[in-house]
Amino acid sequence: MSEPEILFENRGVVGLITLNRPKSLNALTLNMVQSMTAKLAEWADDPAVATVVVRGAGDRAFSAGADIRAVRESGLAGTSYAEEFFRAEYALNALIKRYAKPYIAMVHGICMGGGLGLSVHGRYRVTGSSSIFAMPETAIGFFPDVGGSYFLSRLPGQVGLYLGLTGARVKAADSLYLKLATHWVPSEYWDGVIEGMASGDDPADVLSEIARDLLPSAPISDRRVEIDRVFAGSSVEDILAVLDQDEEDEDEWSSSTAALLRGRSPTSLKLTYNEIRFGKTLSFEECMRMEFRMVKRILEGKDFYEGVRAVLVDKDNAPKWDPPALGDVSLDDIQSYFAPIEKELVL
């Protein structure tokens, strides 16, 4: 008999959620999203539950995000699963964002894409030493969603745009610097954190008492001036032009960043640039509705299916993007992704 994909437990006054697909890096399915939404709604009205904690099973990941292969298969087959998944996932993100009771995500290992959607919108985000945060969607012909247009656009300077375009990985020290995480607690203390909250202690007090200062410097903090200068460009093409100029001065970071961007989907790069710029002036709900419009158009296109094929299915890492170059992606093409749709997202 197979294990449930998601586990729920009442531990004292804590409602404990465990994402339970460790062999798949706790990738999210529609069933997991719907089950978690229903349980959060139930616990919101349950006086016996004071705090909610979510964690990932296994030692490799909190969550690597959506089960993107299942989404791809649905899109190729023309079934409703893909749209249903994103509609439900975004509604769950919104529920977490406005959840009245303390919601604590305990993040270890990989936390990417939809994993950030389950963590960054909550009141407290605990990181362990092994955590790796990232929004790597441009590598698969997608874009930073699950509220990425909202939280990336509110990171310091141009860091959000840098992370969204490149998919750069953020480790524990940087996650605290960027406030993607609120507390650093070594994983050996996590059971004690949960037990303290289960006994009725205030989560803020429990976390403040046990959290540690992270001594190593944060690499993104150390490179902030350079990131802000390069990614202040008025287009993706402008950003690449600055990187190319720096590369002539034998700057290794500029060279590797330019090469990375040139391997991404040109359409995804331009979509990401615009959504993060737009998101800065939008409310959370407006960002989520914008992202759902984008998803609808992405599922009707080609790059997402090709990107997932190249990275996750055939694993040849040689996607053939369509269009293949930034100059072939017109402003009209990009604007069409943001246009209203017949059945808008309701939150």
matplotlib code that plots the C-alpha trace (Angstrom):
import matplotlib.pyplot as plt

x = [0.0, 1.5, 2.1, -0.1, 1.3, 0.7, 0.3, -1.6, -1.2, -2.4, 0.5, -0.7, -1.9, 0.1, -1.4, 1.6, 1.7, 4.3, 4.8, 5.4, 6.9, 10.6, 11.6, 10.2, 11.7, 8.2, 7.0, 3.4, 0.4, -3.1, -4.2, -1.6, -2.6, -6.3, -5.8, -3.6, -6.1, -9.0, -7.0, -5.8, -9.4, -10.5, -7.7, -8.5, -11.8, -10.5, -9.9, -7.7, -5.2, -3.2, -0.3, 0.4, 3.8, 4.6, 7.7, 9.0, 9.7, 13.2, 16.5, 16.8, 14.0, 11.3, 9.7, 11.1, 7.9, 5.1, 5.2, 6.0, 6.1, 2.4, 1.6, 3.4, 1.7, -1.7, -0.9, 0.2, -2.8, -5.2, -6.7, -7.8, -5.3, -2.7, -5.1, -6.8, -3.5, -2.4, -5.8, -5.7, -2.0, -2.4, -5.5, -3.5, -0.7, -3.3, -4.7, -1.3, -0.6, -3.7, -3.8, -4.7, -2.9, 0.8, 2.1, 5.6, 7.5, 10.5, 12.7, 15.6, 17.3, 15.7, 13.0, 12.2, 9.3, 6.1, 8.1, 8.6, 4.9, 4.3, 6.9, 7.6, 4.0, 3.8, 4.4, 7.6, 10.1, 12.7, 15.8, 18.3, 21.9, 21.2, 18.5, 18.7, 16.0, 15.5, 13.1, 14.6, 11.6, 13.2, 15.3, 12.2, 10.4, 8.2, 8.4, 8.6, 5.0, 3.4, 3.6, 7.1, 6.0, 5.1, 7.9, 10.8, 9.8, 10.1, 13.6, 16.4, 17.5, 17.6, 18.1, 14.6, 15.1, 18.5, 17.1, 14.0, 16.0, 18.9, 17.3, 20.4, 20.4, 20.1, 21.6, 20.8, 22.8, 21.3, 17.8, 18.0, 19.6, 16.7, 14.1, 13.0, 13.6, 13.0, 15.0, 18.0, 17.6, 20.0, 17.9, 18.9, 16.7, 13.6, 11.9, 12.3, 10.9, 7.8, 7.4, 7.7, 4.9, 2.9, 2.9, 1.3, 4.3, 4.2, 5.9, 7.7, 9.1, 10.1, 11.9, 13.6, 14.9, 16.4, 17.4, 21.0, 23.0, 24.4, 28.1, 29.2, 28.7, 25.8, 27.3, 24.4, 24.9, 28.6, 27.7, 24.7, 26.4, 27.2, 23.8, 22.0, 24.2, 23.8, 20.2, 19.0, 18.8, 15.6, 15.3, 16.9, 18.9, 20.3, 21.3, 23.1, 24.9, 26.3, 27.3, 29.1, 30.9, 32.0, 33.1, 35.5, 37.2, 37.6, 34.9, 34.1, 30.7, 29.6, 30.7, 29.0, 25.8, 25.6, 26.1, 23.5, 20.9, 21.6, 20.7, 17.3, 14.0, 14.0, 10.2, 10.5, 13.2, 11.1, 8.0, 10.0, 11.5, 8.0, 6.2, 8.7, 8.6, 4.8, 4.6, 6.3, 3.2, 0.5, -1.1, -0.6, -4.0, -3.3, 0.0, -1.6, -4.3, -1.6, 0.4, -2.6, -3.2, 0.5, 0.1, -2.9, -0.8, 2.3, 0.2, -0.9, 2.7, 5.7, 8.7, 7.4, 6.9, 10.3, 12.0, 10.6, 11.5, 15.1, 15.7, 13.5, 12.3, 15.1, 17.7, 19.7, 19.8, 19.5, 16.2, 15.2, 13.4, 10.7, 11.4, 15.2, 16.5, 15.5, 15.2, 12.5, 10.2, 8.1, 6.5, 3.1, 4.0, 4.8, 1.8, -0.5, 0.4, -0.9, -4.3, -7.5, -8.8, -12.4, -12.2, -10.0, -8.5, -10.7, -9.1]
y = [0.0, 3.3, 6.1, 9.2, 12.1, 14.5, 13.8, 15.7, 15.4, 17.2, 17.5, 19.4, 22.8, 22.4, 21.3, 19.6, 19.1, 16.8, 16.9, 13.2, 12.4, 12.3, 10.3, 13.0, 15.8, 16.4, 17.7, 19.0, 17.3, 18.6, 16.1, 17.5, 21.1, 20.4, 18.4, 21.0, 23.8, 21.8, 21.1, 24.7, 25.9, 23.3, 24.3, 28.0, 27.4, 24.8, 26.3, 23.3, 24.4, 27.5, 27.1, 25.4, 23.9, 22.6, 20.5, 18.1, 14.4, 13.0, 14.8, 16.2, 18.7, 20.8, 20.8, 21.1, 22.7, 21.4, 17.9, 19.7, 16.4, 15.8, 19.4, 18.9, 15.6, 17.2, 20.1, 17.9, 15.6, 18.6, 17.5, 19.9, 18.9, 21.6, 24.5, 23.0, 22.5, 26.1, 27.5, 25.5, 26.2, 29.9, 29.8, 27.9, 30.5, 33.2, 31.3, 31.0, 34.7, 35.7, 32.9, 34.4, 31.8, 31.5, 29.5, 28.2, 26.6, 24.6, 24.6, 22.2, 21.1, 22.1, 24.7, 25.8, 27.2, 26.0, 25.2, 28.9, 29.4, 27.2, 29.0, 32.6, 33.8, 32.4, 34.3, 32.5, 30.7, 28.6, 27.7, 25.0, 25.0, 22.8, 25.0, 26.0, 28.5, 29.2, 30.2, 28.4, 28.6, 30.4, 27.2, 25.3, 27.9, 29.1, 32.1, 32.7, 32.2, 31.3, 35.0, 35.5, 38.7, 40.0, 38.8, 39.0, 42.6, 43.5, 42.2, 44.7, 46.6, 44.5, 41.2, 39.9, 40.5, 38.8, 35.7, 35.6, 35.8, 33.6, 31.1, 31.6, 29.5, 31.2, 29.4, 30.0, 33.2, 34.9, 33.7, 35.5, 38.6, 38.7, 37.8, 34.8, 33.1, 34.7, 32.4, 30.1, 27.0, 24.0, 21.0, 19.1, 21.6, 21.3, 18.7, 20.9, 23.8, 21.9, 20.4, 23.9, 25.2, 22.1, 22.7, 26.1, 28.4, 31.4, 30.6, 33.9, 33.3, 29.7, 30.7, 33.7, 31.6, 28.9, 30.7, 31.2, 34.0, 32.9, 33.9, 33.4, 36.3, 36.3, 36.1, 38.1, 40.8, 40.9, 41.3, 43.7, 46.7, 44.7, 43.1, 46.4, 48.0, 45.3, 44.4, 48.0, 47.8, 48.8, 45.4, 42.0, 43.0, 46.0, 43.7, 41.4, 44.4, 45.4, 41.9, 41.6, 44.8, 43.6, 40.3, 42.2, 43.3, 39.6, 39.6, 35.9, 36.5, 38.6, 36.0, 33.1, 35.1, 36.2, 32.6, 31.4, 33.9, 33.1, 29.4, 30.4, 30.7, 34.2, 34.4, 33.4, 36.0, 38.8, 37.6, 37.4, 40.9, 42.4, 40.5, 41.6, 45.2, 45.2, 43.3, 46.1, 48.3, 45.5, 44.0, 40.4, 39.4, 41.4, 39.7, 36.2, 37.1, 38.4, 35.2, 33.0, 34.9, 34.2, 30.5, 30.1, 31.5, 29.5, 26.3, 27.2, 27.8, 25.6, 26.6, 25.1, 21.7, 21.9, 23.1, 20.3, 17.8, 19.0, 19.3, 16.6, 14.1, 13.5, 15.4, 16.4, 20.0, 21.2, 22.9, 24.4, 27.5, 29.1, 31.9, 31.1, 34.7, 37.7, 39.9, 37.5, 38.1, 41.2, 43.5, 42.5, 38.9, 39.7, 41.9, 39.2, 37.1, 39.7, 40.3, 39.4, 35.9, 34.6, 32.7, 34.9, 33.6, 34.1, 34.3]
z = [0.0, -1.0, 1.5, 1.5, -0.5, 2.4, 6.1, 8.8, 12.5, 15.6, 18.0, 21.0, 19.7, 16.5, 13.3, 11.6, 7.8, 6.2, 2.4, 1.9, -1.5, -0.5, -3.6, -5.8, -3.6, -2.2, -5.6, -5.4, -7.0, -7.3, -4.6, -2.2, -2.9, -2.5, 0.7, 2.3, 1.4, 3.0, 6.1, 6.6, 6.2, 8.8, 11.3, 10.8, 12.6, 15.1, 18.6, 19.4, 16.8, 17.6, 15.1, 11.8, 10.9, 7.4, 6.7, 4.0, 4.5, 3.9, 4.1, 0.6, 0.1, 1.6, -1.8, -5.3, -6.4, -8.7, -10.2, -13.4, -15.5, -14.6, -15.7, -18.9, -19.7, -19.0, -21.3, -24.1, -23.7, -23.5, -20.2, -17.5, -14.8, -15.6, -15.3, -12.2, -10.6, -11.0, -10.0, -6.8, -6.1, -6.4, -4.2, -1.6, -1.8, -1.1, 1.8, 3.4, 2.8, 4.7, 7.3, 10.7, 12.8, 13.0, 10.0, 10.1, 7.2, 8.3, 5.2, 4.7, 1.5, -1.8, -1.8, -5.3, -7.3, -5.6, -2.5, -2.0, -2.5, 0.5, 2.6, 1.8, 2.2, 5.7, 8.9, 9.9, 7.6, 9.4, 7.4, 8.3, 7.2, 4.1, 2.6, -1.1, -2.3, -6.0, -8.7, -11.7, -14.1, -17.0, -17.6, -18.4, -20.5, -17.6, -15.3, -11.5, -10.3, -6.9, -6.1, -7.5, -9.2, -5.7, -3.4, -5.9, -6.8, -3.2, -2.5, -2.1, -5.2, -8.3, -6.5, -7.3, -11.0, -10.8, -9.1, -11.3, -14.6, -13.7, -11.3, -9.0, -5.9, -2.5, 0.6, 4.3, 4.9, 1.8, 2.6, 5.9, 4.3, 1.7, 4.3, 2.4, 5.8, 9.2, 11.4, 11.2, 13.4, 12.9, 12.0, 15.2, 17.1, 15.0, 17.0, 20.1, 18.2, 17.3, 20.8, 22.3, 20.1, 20.6, 24.4, 23.8, 23.8, 21.5, 18.2, 18.1, 21.6, 20.8, 17.6, 19.1, 21.9, 19.8, 16.5, 15.9, 14.2, 10.9, 10.9, 7.3, 5.0, 2.5, -1.1, -2.6, 0.0, -0.9, -4.6, -4.2, -5.8, -9.0, -9.2, -8.8, -11.5, -14.0, -13.5, -13.5, -17.4, -19.1, -20.9, -20.9, -23.9, -21.9, -19.0, -21.4, -23.0, -19.6, -18.8, -22.2, -21.6, -18.2, -19.7, -21.9, -18.6, -17.8, -15.1, -14.4, -12.7, -15.7, -18.2, -16.4, -15.8, -19.5, -20.6, -18.3, -19.5, -23.1, -22.4, -21.0, -23.0, -24.6, -24.1, -20.4, -19.9, -21.3, -19.4, -16.2, -16.6, -17.2, -14.4, -11.8, -13.0, -13.0, -9.7, -7.8, -8.0, -7.7, -4.6, -3.9, -5.2, -8.4, -8.9, -8.5, -11.1, -13.5, -13.0, -13.8, -17.0, -17.9, -17.0, -19.4, -22.3, -21.3, -21.5, -25.0, -26.2, -26.9, -24.7, -21.4, -23.0, -24.7, -21.5, -19.3, -22.0, -22.2, -18.4, -16.8, -19.4, -22.0, -19.8, -22.8, -21.5, -25.1, -25.5, -28.8, -27.9, -30.1, -30.9, -30.4, -29.8, -27.7, -30.8, -32.2, -29.1, -29.9, -27.4, -28.8, -28.1, -24.4, -23.9, -25.0, -22.0, -19.6, -21.3, -19.5, -19.9, -19.9, -16.5, -14.3, -11.0, -8.0, -4.6]

ax = plt.figure().add_subplot(projection="3d")
ax.plot(x, y, z, "-o")
ax.set_aspect("equal")
plt.show()
